[in-house]
């Protein structure tokens, strides 16, 4: 089976951003860092109130990111849980199409385009450091809350989704999901892998925030020394402030960059210059002696901050120190101006601390910020994450952007920056125009689904209606500028709660009962079915529902719109992200217009389903094809099987449904065919009375 690294042809067609200097890209992903747990997103606002009943802490390096970059105020993780969110990020997919959903920990990331493989095709050096949890190979699938269980032995040979098999040149970190619950690998008996070698025995007193940051600094420095002309992509997936809430062993070393901050020594037993002192032994002095007005009575003595809150704030401030350290390194290496930094989190905050009887109450610092919901909720607090983006060469600083976007958009964004057409496989759109304040770009499509058996905790920072509510099957979708939320979903006809998160971030006002929102309710129910495909491993109560027809006016049957694009790609590209090709109306799916040097075809039109039921579509192409109905991807031609025929089945309501068929071809000998069948009936060509175009939408 061929893998992405074995594909040889370079993506030659330019993107909208081709010609600009390609930036280095550093993507920093924290674990369980809630929207309100950084200075720019909430803590500074909280401190400015001067209210002693509302403790807060400072994050100066993140404040600098906000001053010198852009705060994405409505940026979302792919899911409210780490493993599904990270899979969505790496593959550029929402949970409507992601192959990893719910709590499927340690499942293998499939062989598809990833952030790393796309950038590597563009000539980037790629590295991943920190938490992975998407390796496969039969690891544990236990609940996230369980900690401390030993895993069976394994190695990269046993893990089909290991990072170096998914586009990364270099990997250093925790492979298994559960290992990321602990922050002292050697002392806690956790494995750390550097490519094909397990190295935890050398890592005495290595606190993971320091460990992964120091190794990242070393990798960047060594790469710049070897290949200064080659841009790099670094994925730094921290495992803090998640889980056990351990203190570091010692203070973060002063300074930063090449000569200061944390340093990788390369000496076993003393691998970091911060690996001194004792395990779990150092509390940040900025929080160690803090007190607060616990009872709202200024006449009574204030109480010290609880230990678990000191641990949490120390952990976040340690992350902040690491960010400042990296920024100094970029200056020292002369690459600061053209290095794009994304700082974000994998989901919302959690009360878990893994300290028995000592939960980390999110009310104390208000870590949900102005939002309702926590980790494992598809409310805003579970999925909206703090996101700061800095790129001095291209991003104007000091801005806040309230446009809806998500981590599924970074694959298309990075492809755009690298001069490549993004894969049609991806659900995302490029954010380059939005980030650089040079335009608007296509809107992002937000969709979430998740299931969890426990109730939302009843913390005071959440709106009363959301405290202690039953979760079970949850679904959130955006339509007409509003977010629809359903909990304990029983079927596709269940009504959504309707919120305007821009005006009402706490989701305290459900608009669904207002008569004027009846059309929004219909749009939410329709889009909830049109944006997803069922996943047999995570069944949902709406899997069997028919996707509703669109039925536009002024249809002309027997016609399709076809555009032709010249280029050679490693994947079927999203032709909407490329300059318009030669476009005309045609009567059949044919390949006679493919350039002799290679190219792609995009067909758009409507398909008529004569009755409610299951419809199977089959597509064969010499170079691969992708078929969409509405926003649902029915056929994805895997790269490993490009050229083989593929089929997909979707349940459609009677009527007209929009579809897009994209294909790539080598040139001479190009072939493409598409058929459909109803139920188990005979196949028929996708042509004639079964297809149409809308005369109102050229």
C-alpha positions in Angstrom: 0.0 0.0 0.0 1.4 3.3 -1.0 1.7 6.0 1.6 1.8 9.8 1.2 5.5 9.9 1.5 5.9 7.7 -1.6 4.0 10.0 -3.9 6.4 11.7 -6.2 4.5 14.3 -8.3 4.7 17.8 -6.9 1.6 20.0 -6.7 2.3 22.4 -9.5 -0.9 24.5 -9.7 -0.5 27.8 -7.7 -2.7 28.8 -4.8 -4.1 32.2 -4.2 -1.1 33.1 -2.0 1.6 31.7 -4.3 4.6 34.1 -4.9 4.7 35.4 -1.3 7.6 34.3 1.0 6.6 31.0 2.6 6.7 31.4 6.3 8.0 29.0 8.9 5.0 27.6 10.8 4.9 26.8 14.5 1.6 25.4 15.8 1.3 25.2 19.6 -1.6 23.1 20.9 -2.3 23.1 24.6 -4.3 20.4 26.4 -7.6 21.5 28.2 -6.7 25.2 28.2 -10.1 26.9 28.4 -11.1 30.0 26.5 -10.8 32.1 29.6 -7.5 30.8 30.8 -5.2 33.4 29.0 -4.7 37.0 29.6 -5.9 38.2 26.2 -9.1 36.2 26.2 -10.3 36.8 29.8 -7.8 36.9 32.6 -6.7 40.5 31.9 -10.3 41.6 31.8 -10.9 39.8 35.1 -7.9 41.4 36.7 -8.9 44.9 35.6 -12.1 44.6 37.6 -10.1 44.7 40.8 -12.6 42.4 42.4 -10.9 40.3 45.1 -13.6 37.6 44.9 -12.4 36.9 41.3 -8.8 35.8 41.3 -6.7 36.0 38.1 -3.2 35.5 36.8 -1.0 37.0 34.1 0.3 35.6 30.8 2.7 38.2 29.5 4.0 36.2 26.5 0.5 35.5 25.3 -0.3 39.2 25.8 2.5 39.9 23.4 1.2 37.5 20.8 -2.1 39.4 21.0 -0.5 42.8 20.7 1.6 41.7 17.7 -0.9 39.4 16.0 -4.6 38.7 15.8 -6.9 37.1 18.4 -9.4 34.8 16.7 -12.3 35.4 19.0 -14.6 32.7 17.6 -12.2 29.9 16.7 -13.3 26.4 17.5 -11.6 23.0 18.1 -13.0 20.2 16.0 -14.5 18.4 19.1 -14.8 18.9 22.9 -12.4 16.0 23.6 -8.7 15.7 22.8 -8.3 12.7 20.5 -11.2 13.7 18.2 -10.1 17.3 18.1 -6.5 16.5 17.3 -7.6 14.2 14.4 -9.8 16.9 13.0 -7.0 19.4 13.2 -4.4 17.1 11.5 -6.8 16.0 8.8 -8.6 19.3 8.2 -12.0 17.8 8.9 -15.0 18.6 11.0 -16.6 15.8 13.1 -19.1 15.4 10.2 -16.3 13.6 8.2 -13.5 12.8 10.7 -12.6 9.1 11.0 -11.9 9.5 14.7 -14.9 10.6 16.8 -15.9 10.5 20.5 -13.4 8.8 22.9 -11.6 6.6 20.4 -8.2 7.1 22.0 -5.1 5.6 20.4 -6.9 5.0 17.1 -4.7 5.2 14.0 -4.8 8.4 12.1 -5.6 7.2 8.6 -3.4 7.5 5.5 -4.8 10.8 4.2 -3.3 14.3 3.6 -2.3 15.8 7.0 -0.9 19.2 8.0 2.5 17.7 7.8 2.3 15.7 4.6 0.8 18.6 2.7 3.6 20.9 3.9 6.3 18.3 3.3 5.1 18.0 -0.3 5.7 21.8 -0.5 9.3 21.3 0.6 8.9 22.0 4.3 10.8 20.2 7.0 8.3 18.8 9.5 8.5 17.9 13.1 6.0 16.9 15.8 6.8 17.1 19.5 4.6 16.3 22.5 1.3 14.4 22.8 0.1 12.2 19.9 -2.5 9.5 20.8 -3.4 8.6 17.2 -1.0 5.8 16.6 -3.3 2.7 16.4 -2.0 -0.8 17.0 -4.5 -1.9 19.6 -3.7 0.5 22.4 -6.2 1.2 25.2 -9.6 2.7 24.4 -10.6 3.4 28.0 -12.3 6.5 29.2 -10.4 9.7 29.4 -10.9 9.9 33.2 -8.9 6.7 33.9 -5.3 7.3 34.7 -2.3 5.3 35.7 -3.0 2.0 33.9 0.0 0.4 32.2 -0.1 -0.1 28.4 1.1 -3.2 26.6 4.5 -2.9 25.0 4.6 -1.4 21.5 6.9 0.3 19.0 6.7 2.4 15.9 6.7 -0.9 13.9 3.4 -1.7 15.6 1.7 1.7 15.2 0.3 2.4 11.7 -0.6 6.0 12.6 2.9 6.9 14.0 3.8 10.5 13.3 6.7 9.7 10.9 4.2 7.6 8.9 1.8 10.6 8.6 4.1 13.3 7.2 6.5 14.2 10.0 10.2 13.9 9.4 10.9 13.9 13.1 8.9 13.0 16.2 9.7 13.3 20.0 7.0 12.8 22.6 4.3 10.7 24.2 2.7 8.3 21.7 0.0 6.8 23.9 -3.0 8.8 25.0 -2.7 7.9 28.7 0.9 8.8 28.9 -0.1 12.4 28.4 -1.8 12.4 31.8 1.6 12.5 33.5 4.2 15.2 33.3 7.4 13.5 34.6 8.0 10.7 32.1 10.8 8.8 33.9 9.5 9.2 37.4 5.9 8.4 36.3 6.9 5.3 34.3 5.8 6.8 30.9 7.4 6.2 27.5 8.9 8.9 25.4 9.8 8.1 21.8 12.3 9.9 19.6 11.6 8.5 16.1 12.3 4.8 16.5 14.0 4.9 19.9 12.4 5.0 23.4 14.4 7.5 25.6 12.5 8.0 28.9 15.4 6.4 30.9 17.5 9.5 30.2 14.9 12.0 31.3 15.4 12.5 35.0 13.1 15.3 36.4 12.1 16.4 32.9 8.8 18.3 33.3 7.0 17.8 30.0 6.3 21.5 29.1 10.0 22.2 29.5 11.0 18.9 27.9 9.0 19.3 24.7 9.9 23.0 24.4 13.6 22.4 24.9 13.6 19.6 22.3 11.7 21.8 19.9 14.2 24.6 20.3 17.0 22.1 19.6 15.3 20.8 16.5 14.7 24.3 15.1 18.3 25.3 15.8 19.8 22.2 14.2 17.5 22.5 11.2 18.5 26.1 10.7 22.1 25.2 10.9 21.7 22.4 8.3 19.2 23.9 5.9 18.6 27.6 6.5 16.9 28.0 3.2 14.2 25.4 3.9 11.1 26.5 5.7 9.9 24.3 8.6 6.6 23.3 10.2 6.7 22.5 13.9 3.7 20.9 15.7 4.2 21.4 19.4 1.4 19.4 21.1 1.8 20.1 24.9 0.1 17.9 27.4 -0.5 20.7 29.9 -2.4 22.0 31.8 -4.2 18.7 31.4 -4.7 15.9 34.0 -2.4 15.4 37.0 -1.6 19.1 37.7 2.0 18.5 38.7 4.2 21.4 39.7 7.5 21.8 37.8 10.7 20.8 39.7 12.4 24.2 39.5 12.0 27.8 38.2 12.0 28.3 34.4 15.5 29.3 33.4 15.9 33.1 32.9 16.0 34.6 29.4 15.1 32.6 26.3 16.2 31.7 22.9 19.7 30.4 22.0 21.4 31.3 25.2 18.6 31.4 27.8 15.4 29.7 28.7 15.1 25.9 28.8 18.0 24.1 27.0 18.5 20.6 25.7 21.8 19.5 27.0 21.9 16.0 25.5 23.3 14.5 28.7 21.4 11.5 30.0 20.2 12.1 33.6 20.6 15.9 33.1 18.8 16.3 29.8 17.4 19.8 30.6 18.9 22.7 32.4 15.6 23.0 34.3 15.7 19.4 35.5 16.9 20.3 39.0 15.2 20.4 42.4 12.6 17.8 43.2 9.6 16.4 41.4 6.4 18.4 41.9 8.4 20.9 44.0 8.2 24.4 42.6 5.2 26.8 42.7 5.4 30.0 40.6 6.2 32.9 43.1 3.6 35.0 41.2 0.9 32.8 42.6 2.4 31.1 45.6 1.4 33.7 48.2 -1.8 35.0 46.6 -5.0 35.3 48.6 -8.6 36.0 47.7 -11.8 37.2 49.2 -13.5 33.9 49.5 -16.7 35.0 51.2 -17.3 38.4 49.6 -16.8 40.1 53.0 -13.9 42.6 53.0 -14.0 42.6 56.8 -12.9 38.9 57.1 -9.3 37.8 56.4 -8.6 36.6 52.9 -7.7 33.0 52.3 -4.8 31.6 50.3 -5.5 30.3 46.9 -6.3 26.5 47.0 -3.2 24.4 46.1 -4.9 22.9 43.0 -5.5 26.5 41.6 -1.9 27.4 42.3 -0.9 24.2 40.3 -3.2 25.2 37.5 -2.0 28.8 37.2 1.6 27.7 37.6 1.1 25.3 34.7 -0.4 27.9 32.4 2.3 30.4 33.3 4.9 27.8 32.5 3.4 27.4 29.1 3.5 31.2 28.7 7.2 31.2 29.6 7.8 28.5 27.0 6.1 30.7 24.3 8.2 33.7 25.3 11.3 31.4 25.1 10.4 30.3 21.5 9.8 33.9 20.4 13.2 34.9 21.6 14.7 31.9 19.7 13.1 33.2 16.5 14.7 36.6 17.1 18.1 35.1 17.8 18.0 33.0 14.6 16.8 35.9 12.5 13.6 34.3 11.5 11.1 36.1 13.7 9.6 38.3 11.0 8.7 35.4 8.7 7.6 32.8 11.3 3.9 32.3 11.8 2.9 31.2 15.3 -0.5 29.7 16.1 -1.3 29.3 19.8 -4.5 27.4 20.8 -6.0 24.5 22.7 -7.7 21.2 21.9 -10.9 21.8 23.8 -12.5 23.7 26.7 -11.5 23.6 30.4 -12.1 20.7 32.8 -12.4 20.3 36.6 -10.2 17.2 36.5 -6.9 17.4 38.4 -6.3 13.7 39.1 -5.5 14.8 42.6 -7.9 12.7 44.8 -10.7 14.8 46.3 -9.2 18.0 44.9 -10.9 19.0 41.6 -9.8 22.1 39.8 -13.0 24.2 40.0 -13.3 26.3 36.8 -15.3 29.0 38.7 -12.1 30.0 40.6 -10.4 31.7 37.7 -13.4 31.7 35.4 -11.6 29.5 32.9 -14.6 29.2 30.6 -14.4 33.0 30.3 -17.7 34.4 29.2 -18.8 31.1 27.7 -21.1 28.2 29.0 -19.9 24.6 28.9 -16.7 22.7 29.6 -14.7 19.9 28.0 -17.1 17.2 26.7 -19.8 19.8 25.9 -20.7 21.0 22.5 -21.7 24.3 24.0 -19.3 27.2 23.4 -17.2 26.6 26.4 -16.4 23.1 25.3 -15.4 23.9 21.7 -14.4 27.5 21.5 -10.7 27.8 22.2 -8.2 30.6 22.9 -6.4 31.2 19.6 -3.7 33.8 18.9 -1.9 34.1 15.5 1.3 36.1 15.0 3.3 36.6 11.8 5.1 40.0 11.8 5.7 40.0 8.0 2.1 39.7 7.1 -0.4 39.9 10.0 -1.2 43.4 11.3 -1.0 43.3 15.1 -3.4 44.3 17.8 -6.6 43.0 16.1 -9.4 40.8 17.2 -11.4 38.9 14.5 -14.9 37.6 15.4 -15.4 35.5 12.2 -16.3 31.9 12.8 -13.4 29.6 12.0 -12.1 26.2 13.2 -9.0 24.1 13.5 -10.3 22.1 10.5 -9.3 25.3 8.5 -5.6 25.1 9.1 -4.8 22.4 6.5 -6.3 24.6 3.8 -4.6 27.7 5.3 -1.2 26.2 5.4 -1.6 24.7 1.9 -2.4 28.2 0.7 0.6 29.7 2.4 2.8 27.0 0.9 1.6 27.6 -2.6 -0.5 24.4 -3.0 -4.1 23.7 -3.7 -5.7 22.2 -0.6 -7.1 18.7 -0.9 -10.8 18.4 -1.7 -10.8 15.8 1.1 -10.7 18.7 3.6 -13.7 20.5 5.1 -11.7 23.7 5.7 -11.1 27.0 4.0 -8.1 29.2 3.9 -7.9 31.8 6.6 -5.0 33.7 4.9 -7.1 36.7 3.7 -8.8 37.0 7.1 -5.5 36.7 9.1 -3.7 39.2 6.9 -6.6 41.6 6.8 -6.4 41.5 3.0 -9.9 40.2 2.3 -12.7 37.9 3.6 -12.4 34.5 2.0 -15.0 31.8 1.9 -16.9 31.2 5.2 -15.9 28.3 7.4 -18.4 25.6 8.1 -18.9 24.7 11.8 -20.2 21.3 12.7 -19.8 19.2 15.9 -21.1 15.9 17.3 -20.1 14.0 20.4 -21.5 11.6 22.9 -20.8 11.3 26.6 -22.8 9.6 29.4 -22.2 12.1 32.2 -24.0 15.4 32.9 -22.4 18.8 32.5 -21.0 19.8 35.9 -23.1 22.4 37.7 -20.5 25.2 38.1 -21.6 28.8 38.8 -19.7 30.2 35.8 -22.1 28.4 33.5 -25.5 29.7 32.6 -28.2 28.2 34.9 -29.9 26.3 32.0 -26.6 24.4 31.3 -25.7 23.3 34.8 -26.1 19.6 35.4 -27.8 19.0 32.1 -27.9 15.5 30.5 -25.4 15.2 27.7 -25.5 11.8 26.0 -25.7 12.4 22.2 -24.9 16.0 21.5 -24.8 18.0 18.2 -24.0 21.6 17.3 -24.3 23.2 13.9 -24.1 26.7 12.4 -26.7 28.0 10.0 -27.9 31.5 9.0 -25.5 33.1 11.5 -26.8 31.2 14.5 -25.6 28.1 16.4 -28.1 25.2 17.0 -27.4 23.0 20.0 -29.0 19.6 20.8 -28.4 17.5 23.9 -29.6 14.0 24.6 -30.6 13.8 20.9 -33.2 11.1 20.1 -33.6 11.7 16.4 -33.3 14.0 13.4 -36.6 15.7 14.2 -35.5 16.9 17.7 -35.6 20.7 17.9 -32.4 22.7 18.3 -31.8 25.3 21.0 -30.9 28.4 19.0 -28.2 30.9 20.1 -26.4 33.9 18.9 -22.9 33.3 20.4 -21.6 36.7 19.2 -24.2 38.6 21.1 -24.8 36.0 23.8 -21.5 34.0 24.3 -22.8 32.5 27.5 -25.8 31.0 25.6 -28.2 32.1 28.2 -31.0 33.1 25.8 -32.5 30.3 23.7 -34.2 31.9 20.7 -35.9 28.7 19.5 -39.3 29.6 20.9 -39.7 32.8 19.0 -41.9 32.5 15.9 -39.4 34.5 13.8 -36.8 31.7 14.3 -38.9 28.9 12.7 -36.9 29.3 9.5 -33.6 29.1 11.3 -34.8 25.9 13.1 -35.6 24.3 9.7 -32.2 25.4 8.3 -30.4 23.9 11.3 -32.1 20.6 10.9 -31.5 20.5 7.2 -27.8 21.5 7.5 -27.2 19.0 10.3 -27.9 16.2 7.8 -26.2 17.8 4.9 -22.8 18.4 6.6 -22.0 14.9 7.7 -21.7 11.2 6.9 -22.5 8.4 9.4 -19.5 6.6 11.0 -20.3 3.0 11.9 -17.9 3.1 14.9 -19.8 6.0 16.5 -23.5 5.5 15.7 -25.8 8.5 16.1 -29.7 8.6 16.4 -30.0 10.6 13.2 -27.8 8.3 11.0 -30.8 6.8 9.2 -32.5 10.1 8.4 -32.8 11.1 4.7 -30.8 14.2 3.6 -33.5 16.7 2.6 -33.7 17.9 -1.0 -33.0 21.5 -2.0 -35.3 21.8 -5.1 -34.1 25.2 -6.6 -36.2 27.0 -9.1 -35.5 27.2 -12.9 -33.7 23.9 -13.5 -32.6 22.8 -16.9 -32.2 19.0 -17.0 -29.6 17.1 -18.9 -26.9 19.7 -18.2 -23.9 20.1 -15.9 -21.4 22.9 -15.3 -17.8 21.8 -16.0 -14.6 23.6 -15.3 -11.2 22.5 -16.5 -8.0 23.2 -14.5 -4.4 22.7 -15.7 -2.0 21.2 -13.2 -0.5 18.2 -11.5 -1.5 17.4 -7.9 -0.7 14.8 -5.3 -4.4 14.7 -4.3 -7.7 15.7 -5.8 -7.7 19.5 -5.1 -10.4 21.7 -3.9 -10.9 23.6 -7.2 -12.8 26.4 -5.5 -9.5 27.5 -4.0 -7.8 27.8 -7.4 -8.2 30.5 -10.1 -11.3 29.9 -12.2 -10.7 27.4 -15.0 -12.3 27.1 -18.5 -15.9 26.8 -17.6 -18.9 25.8 -19.7 -22.2 23.8 -19.7 -21.9 20.2 -20.9 -24.3 17.3 -21.3 -22.1 14.5 -20.0 -19.2 13.6 -17.7 -16.3 13.4 -20.1 -12.5 13.9 -20.1 -11.8 15.2 -23.6 -10.9 18.7 -22.3 -8.1 17.5 -19.9 -4.9 19.2 -20.9 -2.2 17.0 -22.4 0.1 17.9 -19.5 -2.4 16.9 -16.9 -5.2 18.6 -15.1 -8.5 18.3 -13.2 -12.2 18.5 -13.8 -14.9 20.0 -11.7 -18.5 19.1 -12.4 -21.4 20.8 -10.6 -25.1 20.3 -10.8 -28.2 18.7 -9.2 -29.2 15.1 -9.0 -32.8 14.0 -8.9 -33.8 11.3 -6.4 -37.1 9.9 -7.6 -38.0 8.5 -4.1 -36.8 8.6 -0.5 -34.2 5.9 -0.1 -30.6 4.8 -0.4 -28.6 5.9 -3.5 -25.3 4.4 -4.4 -22.9 6.3 -6.6 -19.8 4.8 -8.3 -17.0 6.8 -9.7 -13.9 5.6 -11.6 -11.0 7.8 -12.7 -7.5 7.3 -13.8 -6.2 9.7 -11.1 -8.8 9.8 -8.3 -12.1 11.6 -7.7 -14.1 13.0 -4.9 -17.9 13.3 -4.9 -20.0 15.6 -2.6 -23.7 15.9 -2.1 -24.6 19.1 -0.4 -21.6 19.4 2.0 -21.4 15.7 2.7 -18.4 13.8 1.1 -20.0 10.6 -0.4 -16.9 9.4 -2.2 -13.3 10.0 -1.3 -10.8 8.3 -3.6 -8.0 7.3 -1.2 -4.5 8.4 -2.4 -3.3 4.9 -1.9 -5.9 3.6 -4.4 -6.0 6.6 -6.9 -7.4 5.4 -10.2 -9.5 2.5 -8.7 -13.3 2.8 -8.8 -14.9 3.9 -5.6 -18.5 3.9 -4.4 -20.5 5.5 -1.7 -24.1 5.4 -0.5 -26.2 8.2 0.9 -29.9 8.3 2.0 -31.7 11.0 0.1 -35.2 12.4 0.3 -37.1 12.7 -3.0 -36.2 15.7 -5.0 -33.2 17.6 -6.3 -29.8 17.6 -4.5 -26.7 19.6 -5.4 -23.5 17.7 -6.1 -19.9 18.3 -6.9 -17.6 15.8 -8.7 -13.9 16.6 -8.7 -11.3 14.5 -10.5 -7.6 14.7 -11.4 -6.0 13.2 -14.5 -2.5 12.6 -15.9 -3.3 13.8 -19.4 -3.4 11.3 -22.3 -5.7 8.4 -21.5 -7.7 10.3 -19.0 -10.9 8.5 -18.0 -13.8 9.3 -15.7 -17.2 7.7 -15.3 -20.0 8.1 -12.8 -23.1 6.0 -12.2 -26.0 5.9 -9.7 -28.4 3.2 -8.5 -31.4 3.3 -6.3 -31.4 0.6 -3.6 -30.1 -2.6 -5.2 -31.3 -1.6 -8.7 -29.3 -1.5 -11.9 -26.7 1.2 -12.3 -27.4 4.2 -14.6 -25.1 6.9 -15.9 -25.1 10.2 -14.0 -26.7 11.9 -17.0 -29.9 12.7 -18.8 -33.1 13.4 -16.7 -31.2 12.6 -13.5 -29.1 15.7 -13.7 -29.7 19.4 -14.0 -28.3 22.9 -13.5 -29.9 25.9 -11.9 -30.3 28.8 -14.3 -30.4 31.2 -11.4 -26.9 30.3 -10.1 -24.3 30.4 -12.9 
